[in-house]
Structures are given as structure tokens and as C-alpha cells.
Amino acid sequence: MLTIGHKEYELQFTMPVWKEFEDQICLVDELDGVLNKKGRLIKIAQMVAIMSVEQPCATERIFRDMQPSDVRVIVAEIRNVIREALKMKVKQGEDKVVDEVLEEIQKKGTQAD
């Protein structure tokens, strides 16, 4: 949960958010480049607006409410939310790592046959 100004924002990174993120901002792999270029401050506010659970959020309001001391915290939260969403869920098998999501998909696929 982020607090910007006096408003709290809960961020999420779902498939629709990911698509909007790529359409409006950049590919996830290009995030570091965007965060190190001129114009990044408005992009950070735009990322919060896109990733906010409570949509729609106005980028201009988020930007206006941001303080310079908030920027690093906001960027860290954006990165953390994306990282957690993209993290492969694994379980330890007999001397191997197993992708739980892939295993579940494969089970459902064989049941359908």
C-alpha cells in the first residue's frame, strides 16, 4: 500500500494491467531504462494510475500529490509488485524444482483428453 499525498493506493499487476502498462509506458524489460530517462517522474505517476486497484486514477493528481521524497518509495513498490506478480511459484520435488502453475495446467490438460 502506497500513500501519496493523503491518498492510499494499492497496486496490482494483472494481465489487463500488464497490457495497459505495455500500451502506455513500456515493456517490463524496459522499465529500468524508462526510470532512468528524462520524463520519468510523470511516467511514475502514470504507472501508479495504471496499476492502482482503484481505477481510474488521474495521473495528474498523483503527480501533483507526489513529493520528491516519495519517488524512491513509489518506484520500489512498483518494482516489488511487478516482481511478485511475475515470480514463478515453485515447490521442491525429488531433487528438482517444479513450476506449480505449469504442473496444474498440465494436469488440467490431461484431464480434458
PALO-521963 format. One record per residue: residue in one letter; x, y, z of N, C-alpha, C, O in turn; residue number from 0. Coordinates in pm, whole numbers, always signed. Example, Ala and Ser with C-alpha at 12.3 -4.5 7.8 and 13.67 -1.06 7.14 Angstrom:
// residues 2
+------+--------+--------+--------+--------+--------+--------+--------+--------+--------+--------+--------+--------+-----+
: type :    n_x :    n_y :    n_z :   ca_x :   ca_y :   ca_z :    c_x :    c_y :    c_z :    o_x :    o_y :    o_z : seq :
+------+--------+--------+--------+--------+--------+--------+--------+--------+--------+--------+--------+--------+-----+
:    a :  +1319 :   -569 :   +780 :  +1230 :   -450 :   +780 :  +1320 :   -330 :   +780 :  +1424 :   -332 :   +846 :   0 :
:    s :  +1285 :   -225 :   +708 :  +1367 :   -106 :   +714 :  +1290 :     +3 :   +787 :  +1341 :   +114 :   +804 :   1 :
+------+--------+--------+--------+--------+--------+--------+--------+--------+--------+--------+--------+--------+-----+
//
This chain:
// residues 113
+------+--------+--------+--------+--------+--------+--------+--------+--------+--------+--------+--------+--------+-----+
: type :    n_x :    n_y :    n_z :   ca_x :   ca_y :   ca_z :    c_x :    c_y :    c_z :    o_x :    o_y :    o_z : seq :
+------+--------+--------+--------+--------+--------+--------+--------+--------+--------+--------+--------+--------+-----+
:    m :    +85 :   -118 :     +0 :     +0 :     +0 :     +0 :    +89 :   +124 :     +0 :   +181 :   +135 :    +81 :   0 :
:    l :    +62 :   +213 :    -89 :   +136 :   +339 :   -102 :    +52 :   +455 :    -53 :    -70 :   +456 :    -74 :   1 :
:    t :   +113 :   +550 :    +11 :    +44 :   +674 :    +44 :   +112 :   +786 :    -33 :   +232 :   +811 :    -18 :   2 :
:    i :    +32 :   +853 :   -116 :    +81 :   +967 :   -194 :    -12 :  +1082 :   -161 :   -133 :  +1075 :   -185 :   3 :
:    g :    +44 :  +1188 :   -106 :    -40 :  +1295 :    -53 :   -113 :  +1237 :    +67 :    -50 :  +1187 :   +160 :   4 :
:    h :   -244 :  +1245 :    +66 :   -322 :  +1187 :   +175 :   -406 :  +1070 :   +125 :   -502 :  +1029 :   +192 :   5 :
:    k :   -371 :  +1016 :     +9 :   -449 :   +909 :    -51 :   -366 :   +781 :    -57 :   -247 :   +784 :    -87 :   6 :
:    e :   -431 :   +669 :    -27 :   -363 :   +541 :    -33 :   -392 :   +473 :   -167 :   -504 :   +480 :   -219 :   7 :
:    y :   -290 :   +408 :   -221 :   -301 :   +337 :   -347 :   -253 :   +194 :   -326 :   -142 :   +171 :   -278 :   8 :
:    e :   -336 :   +100 :   -363 :   -296 :    -41 :   -363 :   -266 :    -76 :   -507 :   -352 :    -61 :   -595 :   9 :
:    l :   -144 :   -125 :   -532 :   -104 :   -156 :   -668 :   -121 :   -304 :   -697 :   -108 :   -389 :   -609 :  10 :
:    q :   -149 :   -334 :   -824 :   -161 :   -472 :   -870 :    -96 :   -483 :  -1007 :    -80 :   -384 :  -1078 :  11 :
:    f :    -58 :   -605 :  -1044 :     -3 :   -629 :  -1176 :    -70 :   -755 :  -1231 :    -19 :   -866 :  -1216 :  12 :
:    t :   -183 :   -734 :  -1294 :   -262 :   -841 :  -1354 :   -239 :   -838 :  -1504 :   -169 :   -750 :  -1555 :  13 :
:    m :   -297 :   -933 :  -1576 :   -282 :   -934 :  -1722 :   -338 :   -807 :  -1786 :   -271 :   -749 :  -1871 :  14 :
:    p :   -459 :   -761 :  -1749 :   -506 :   -635 :  -1808 :   -416 :   -516 :  -1775 :   -394 :   -429 :  -1859 :  15 :
:    v :   -363 :   -514 :  -1653 :   -271 :   -407 :  -1613 :   -143 :   -416 :  -1695 :    -90 :   -315 :  -1741 :  16 :
:    w :    -94 :   -538 :  -1714 :    +29 :   -559 :  -1791 :    +11 :   -506 :  -1934 :    +99 :   -437 :  -1986 :  17 :
:    k :   -102 :   -538 :  -1996 :   -130 :   -491 :  -2132 :   -133 :   -339 :  -2135 :    -71 :   -277 :  -2222 :  18 :
:    e :   -205 :   -280 :  -2043 :   -214 :   -133 :  -2037 :    -77 :    -71 :  -2011 :    -43 :    +32 :  -2069 :  19 :
:    f :     +0 :   -135 :  -1925 :   +136 :    -90 :  -1893 :   +220 :    -86 :  -2020 :   +289 :    +12 :  -2047 :  20 :
:    e :   +213 :   -194 :  -2100 :   +290 :   -200 :  -2224 :   +238 :   -102 :  -2328 :   +316 :    -43 :  -2402 :  21 :
:    d :   +106 :    -83 :  -2334 :    +48 :    +11 :  -2430 :    +83 :   +156 :  -2396 :   +106 :   +237 :  -2486 :  22 :
:    q :    +87 :   +189 :  -2267 :   +105 :   +328 :  -2224 :   +248 :   +366 :  -2183 :   +290 :   +480 :  -2201 :  23 :
:    i :   +321 :   +268 :  -2128 :   +452 :   +301 :  -2070 :   +566 :   +235 :  -2147 :   +639 :   +302 :  -2221 :  24 :
:    c :   +582 :   +104 :  -2130 :   +692 :    +31 :  -2192 :   +676 :   -118 :  -2165 :   +588 :   -159 :  -2089 :  25 :
:    l :   +762 :   -198 :  -2227 :   +769 :   -339 :  -2193 :   +830 :   -350 :  -2054 :   +908 :   -263 :  -2013 :  26 :
:    v :   +797 :   -454 :  -1982 :   +850 :   -472 :  -1846 :  +1003 :   -476 :  -1849 :  +1069 :   -424 :  -1759 :  27 :
:    d :  +1058 :   -539 :  -1952 :  +1204 :   -549 :  -1964 :  +1270 :   -412 :  -1984 :  +1391 :   -399 :  -1962 :  28 :
:    e :  +1195 :   -313 :  -2025 :  +1248 :   -179 :  -2050 :  +1226 :    -84 :  -1932 :  +1261 :    +34 :  -1940 :  29 :
:    l :  +1169 :   -134 :  -1823 :  +1132 :    -50 :  -1709 :  +1250 :    +29 :  -1654 :  +1237 :   +149 :  -1630 :  30 :
:    d :  +1362 :    -35 :  -1633 :  +1478 :    +35 :  -1577 :  +1522 :   +151 :  -1666 :  +1559 :   +257 :  -1617 :  31 :
:    g :  +1517 :   +131 :  -1797 :  +1554 :   +238 :  -1890 :  +1461 :   +357 :  -1878 :  +1506 :   +472 :  -1878 :  32 :
:    v :  +1331 :   +330 :  -1867 :  +1232 :   +439 :  -1855 :  +1253 :   +514 :  -1724 :  +1238 :   +636 :  -1718 :  33 :
:    l :  +1287 :   +440 :  -1618 :  +1305 :   +503 :  -1487 :  +1435 :   +582 :  -1476 :  +1459 :   +649 :  -1375 :  34 :
:    n :  +1517 :   +575 :  -1578 :  +1644 :   +649 :  -1577 :  +1651 :   +752 :  -1688 :  +1760 :   +799 :  -1722 :  35 :
:    k :  +1537 :   +789 :  -1746 :  +1534 :   +886 :  -1854 :  +1457 :  +1011 :  -1813 :  +1379 :  +1011 :  -1717 :  36 :
:    k :  +1482 :  +1116 :  -1887 :  +1406 :  +1239 :  -1868 :  +1258 :  +1208 :  -1892 :  +1224 :  +1133 :  -1983 :  37 :
:    g :  +1173 :  +1266 :  -1810 :  +1030 :  +1240 :  -1822 :   +981 :  +1129 :  -1730 :   +863 :  +1095 :  -1730 :  38 :
:    r :  +1072 :  +1072 :  -1652 :  +1037 :   +957 :  -1567 :   +937 :   +992 :  -1457 :   +860 :   +907 :  -1415 :  39 :
:    l :   +938 :  +1115 :  -1409 :   +852 :  +1150 :  -1296 :   +704 :  +1139 :  -1333 :   +625 :  +1085 :  -1255 :  40 :
:    i :   +667 :  +1189 :  -1450 :   +527 :  +1176 :  -1492 :   +496 :  +1030 :  -1525 :   +383 :   +984 :  -1504 :  41 :
:    k :   +596 :   +956 :  -1576 :   +577 :   +814 :  -1606 :   +551 :   +736 :  -1477 :   +469 :   +644 :  -1475 :  42 :
:    i :   +619 :   +771 :  -1370 :   +599 :   +704 :  -1241 :   +455 :   +726 :  -1194 :   +390 :   +632 :  -1149 :  43 :
:    a :   +407 :   +849 :  -1204 :   +268 :   +877 :  -1167 :   +172 :   +800 :  -1256 :    +70 :   +750 :  -1209 :  44 :
:    q :   +204 :   +789 :  -1383 :   +120 :   +715 :  -1477 :   +119 :   +566 :  -1443 :    +16 :   +500 :  -1454 :  45 :
:    m :   +233 :   +511 :  -1400 :   +240 :   +370 :  -1359 :   +149 :   +345 :  -1240 :    +77 :   +245 :  -1236 :  46 :
:    v :   +152 :   +436 :  -1144 :    +65 :   +422 :  -1027 :    -81 :   +424 :  -1070 :   -162 :   +344 :  -1023 :  47 :
:    a :   -115 :   +515 :  -1160 :   -254 :   +524 :  -1208 :   -297 :   +396 :  -1276 :   -409 :   +349 :  -1254 :  48 :
:    i :   -212 :   +338 :  -1358 :   -244 :   +214 :  -1430 :   -253 :    +96 :  -1335 :   -342 :    +13 :  -1348 :  49 :
:    m :   -161 :    +88 :  -1241 :   -151 :    -28 :  -1153 :   -245 :    -21 :  -1032 :   -259 :   -119 :   -959 :  50 :
:    s :   -308 :    +92 :  -1011 :   -394 :   +109 :   -895 :   -516 :    +17 :   -901 :   -581 :     +6 :  -1006 :  51 :
:    v :   -546 :    -48 :   -790 :   -666 :   -133 :   -781 :   -790 :    -48 :   -803 :   -886 :    -92 :   -865 :  52 :
:    e :   -787 :    +74 :   -751 :   -900 :   +167 :   -762 :   -884 :   +249 :   -889 :   -831 :   +360 :   -887 :  53 :
:    q :   -929 :   +193 :   -999 :   -917 :   +266 :  -1126 :  -1048 :   +330 :  -1161 :  -1150 :   +277 :  -1115 :  54 :
:    p :  -1058 :   +434 :  -1235 :   -947 :   +508 :  -1291 :   -890 :   +609 :  -1191 :   -962 :   +662 :  -1106 :  55 :
:    c :   -762 :   +632 :  -1201 :   -693 :   +732 :  -1120 :   -632 :   +834 :  -1215 :   -583 :   +798 :  -1323 :  56 :
:    a :   -634 :   +957 :  -1176 :   -581 :  +1064 :  -1261 :   -431 :  +1079 :  -1240 :   -384 :  +1108 :  -1130 :  57 :
:    t :   -357 :  +1058 :  -1346 :   -211 :  +1072 :  -1341 :   -171 :  +1210 :  -1290 :    -77 :  +1223 :  -1212 :  58 :
:    e :   -242 :  +1313 :  -1335 :   -208 :  +1450 :  -1296 :   -222 :  +1470 :  -1145 :   -140 :  +1537 :  -1083 :  59 :
:    r :   -327 :  +1411 :  -1087 :   -347 :  +1425 :   -942 :   -237 :  +1353 :   -866 :   -182 :  +1405 :   -768 :  60 :
:    i :   -205 :  +1231 :   -911 :    -99 :  +1155 :   -845 :    +31 :  +1234 :   -851 :   +101 :  +1247 :   -751 :  61 :
:    f :    +64 :  +1285 :   -969 :   +187 :  +1362 :   -987 :   +188 :  +1485 :   -897 :   +289 :  +1515 :   -834 :  62 :
:    r :    +78 :  +1556 :   -892 :    +68 :  +1677 :   -810 :    +85 :  +1645 :   -660 :   +144 :  +1724 :   -586 :  63 :
:    d :    +34 :  +1529 :   -618 :    +42 :  +1491 :   -477 :   +176 :  +1430 :   -437 :   +208 :  +1422 :   -318 :  64 :
:    m :   +256 :  +1388 :   -536 :   +386 :  +1327 :   -506 :   +482 :  +1431 :   -448 :   +480 :  +1548 :   -486 :  65 :
:    q :   +564 :  +1385 :   -357 :   +671 :  +1467 :   -301 :   +804 :  +1406 :   -349 :   +810 :  +1286 :   -374 :  66 :
:    p :   +908 :  +1486 :   -362 :  +1037 :  +1430 :   -405 :  +1081 :  +1311 :   -319 :  +1141 :  +1216 :   -370 :  67 :
:    s :  +1053 :  +1317 :   -190 :  +1092 :  +1207 :   -102 :  +1010 :  +1080 :   -125 :  +1049 :   +973 :    -79 :  68 :
:    d :   +898 :  +1091 :   -197 :   +813 :   +974 :   -226 :   +864 :   +892 :   -343 :   +833 :   +773 :   -353 :  69 :
:    v :   +940 :   +952 :   -431 :   +971 :   +890 :   -559 :  +1039 :   +754 :   -543 :   +998 :   +657 :   -606 :  70 :
:    r :  +1141 :   +746 :   -461 :  +1211 :   +617 :   -442 :  +1120 :   +511 :   -382 :  +1127 :   +394 :   -421 :  71 :
:    v :  +1035 :   +549 :   -290 :   +941 :   +455 :   -228 :   +841 :   +404 :   -332 :   +810 :   +285 :   -337 :  72 :
:    i :   +791 :   +495 :   -414 :   +693 :   +458 :   -518 :   +757 :   +363 :   -619 :   +698 :   +261 :   -655 :  73 :
:    v :   +877 :   +396 :   -665 :   +947 :   +311 :   -762 :   +974 :   +172 :   -701 :   +956 :    +71 :   -769 :  74 :
:    a :  +1015 :   +168 :   -576 :  +1040 :    +39 :   -510 :   +911 :    -44 :   -503 :   +915 :   -165 :   -525 :  75 :
:    e :   +799 :    +19 :   -474 :   +672 :    -53 :   -466 :   +629 :   -103 :   -603 :   +581 :   -215 :   -616 :  76 :
:    i :   +644 :    -21 :   -706 :   +611 :    -63 :   -843 :   +693 :   -186 :   -879 :   +638 :   -285 :   -928 :  77 :
:    r :   +822 :   -180 :   -856 :   +910 :   -294 :   -888 :   +872 :   -417 :   -807 :   +870 :   -528 :   -861 :  78 :
:    n :   +843 :   -399 :   -680 :   +809 :   -512 :   -595 :   +680 :   -580 :   -642 :   +673 :   -703 :   -648 :  79 :
:    v :   +578 :   -501 :   -674 :   +450 :   -557 :   -719 :   +469 :   -634 :   -849 :   +415 :   -744 :   -865 :  80 :
:    i :   +545 :   -578 :   -943 :   +570 :   -647 :  -1070 :   +650 :   -775 :  -1046 :   +616 :   -880 :  -1100 :  81 :
:    r :   +755 :   -765 :   -966 :   +838 :   -882 :   -937 :   +757 :   -995 :   -875 :   +770 :  -1111 :   -915 :  82 :
:    e :   +674 :   -963 :   -778 :   +592 :  -1066 :   -713 :   +492 :  -1129 :   -810 :   +468 :  -1249 :   -805 :  83 :
:    a :   +435 :  -1047 :   -898 :   +338 :  -1099 :   -994 :   +402 :  -1191 :  -1096 :   +340 :  -1286 :  -1143 :  84 :
:    l :   +528 :  -1164 :  -1131 :   +596 :  -1244 :  -1232 :   +674 :  -1361 :  -1173 :   +731 :  -1442 :  -1247 :  85 :
:    k :   +677 :  -1370 :  -1041 :   +754 :  -1475 :   -976 :   +690 :  -1612 :  -1002 :   +570 :  -1630 :   -983 :  86 :
:    m :   +772 :  -1706 :  -1046 :   +725 :  -1841 :  -1069 :   +700 :  -1908 :   -933 :   +787 :  -1907 :   -846 :  87 :
:    k :   +583 :  -1965 :   -917 :   +552 :  -2037 :   -794 :   +608 :  -2178 :   -807 :   +571 :  -2253 :   -897 :  88 :
:    v :   +698 :  -2213 :   -716 :   +766 :  -2342 :   -726 :   +748 :  -2424 :   -599 :   +722 :  -2370 :   -491 :  89 :
:    k :   +762 :  -2553 :   -615 :   +768 :  -2641 :   -499 :   +888 :  -2732 :   -519 :   +928 :  -2758 :   -632 :  90 :
:    q :   +943 :  -2778 :   -412 :  +1058 :  -2866 :   -419 :  +1011 :  -3009 :   -442 :   +933 :  -3063 :   -364 :  91 :
:    g :  +1059 :  -3068 :   -549 :  +1029 :  -3208 :   -579 :  +1147 :  -3294 :   -541 :  +1234 :  -3250 :   -466 :  92 :
:    e :  +1152 :  -3414 :   -591 :  +1264 :  -3504 :   -564 :  +1386 :  -3455 :   -639 :  +1406 :  -3493 :   -754 :  93 :
:    d :  +1467 :  -3374 :   -577 :  +1589 :  -3320 :   -636 :  +1564 :  -3230 :   -757 :  +1652 :  -3215 :   -841 :  94 :
:    k :  +1446 :  -3170 :   -767 :  +1420 :  -3080 :   -878 :  +1320 :  -2973 :   -835 :  +1247 :  -2991 :   -737 :  95 :
:    v :  +1319 :  -2864 :   -907 :  +1224 :  -2756 :   -883 :  +1110 :  -2774 :   -982 :  +1133 :  -2797 :  -1101 :  96 :
:    v :   +988 :  -2762 :   -932 :   +871 :  -2783 :  -1016 :   +789 :  -2655 :  -1020 :   +761 :  -2595 :   -916 :  97 :
:    d :   +752 :  -2613 :  -1140 :   +667 :  -2495 :  -1158 :   +524 :  -2538 :  -1127 :   +463 :  -2613 :  -1204 :  98 :
:    e :   +470 :  -2491 :  -1014 :   +336 :  -2534 :   -970 :   +227 :  -2494 :  -1070 :   +134 :  -2571 :  -1093 :  99 :
:    v :   +238 :  -2377 :  -1126 :   +137 :  -2330 :  -1221 :   +138 :  -2417 :  -1346 :    +33 :  -2460 :  -1393 : 100 :
:    l :   +257 :  -2443 :  -1401 :   +269 :  -2528 :  -1519 :   +220 :  -2669 :  -1490 :   +152 :  -2729 :  -1573 : 101 :
:    e :   +253 :  -2721 :  -1374 :   +207 :  -2854 :  -1335 :    +55 :  -2860 :  -1329 :     -5 :  -2958 :  -1374 : 102 :
:    e :     -7 :  -2758 :  -1276 :   -153 :  -2752 :  -1267 :   -216 :  -2743 :  -1406 :   -317 :  -2808 :  -1432 : 103 :
:    i :   -158 :  -2666 :  -1494 :   -207 :  -2656 :  -1632 :   -196 :  -2791 :  -1702 :   -287 :  -2833 :  -1772 : 104 :
:    q :    -84 :  -2858 :  -1682 :    -65 :  -2989 :  -1745 :   -166 :  -3091 :  -1692 :   -218 :  -3171 :  -1769 : 105 :
:    k :   -195 :  -3089 :  -1564 :   -295 :  -3179 :  -1505 :   -431 :  -3155 :  -1569 :   -500 :  -3250 :  -1607 : 106 :
:    k :   -469 :  -3029 :  -1581 :   -598 :  -2995 :  -1640 :   -602 :  -3036 :  -1787 :   -707 :  -3079 :  -1836 : 107 :
:    g :   -490 :  -3024 :  -1856 :   -483 :  -3062 :  -1996 :   -501 :  -3212 :  -2016 :   -567 :  -3254 :  -2111 : 108 :
:    t :   -443 :  -3291 :  -1928 :   -455 :  -3437 :  -1942 :   -594 :  -3484 :  -1900 :   -643 :  -3585 :  -1951 : 109 :
:    q :   -658 :  -3412 :  -1808 :   -794 :  -3447 :  -1767 :   -893 :  -3420 :  -1879 :   -994 :  -3490 :  -1891 : 110 :
:    a :   -866 :  -3321 :  -1961 :   -956 :  -3285 :  -2070 :   -950 :  -3386 :  -2184 :  -1045 :  -3398 :  -2262 : 111 :
:    d :   -838 :  -3458 :  -2194 :   -823 :  -3555 :  -2304 :   -905 :  -3677 :  -2285 :   -902 :  -3767 :  -2369 : 112 :
+------+--------+--------+--------+--------+--------+--------+--------+--------+--------+--------+--------+--------+-----+
//
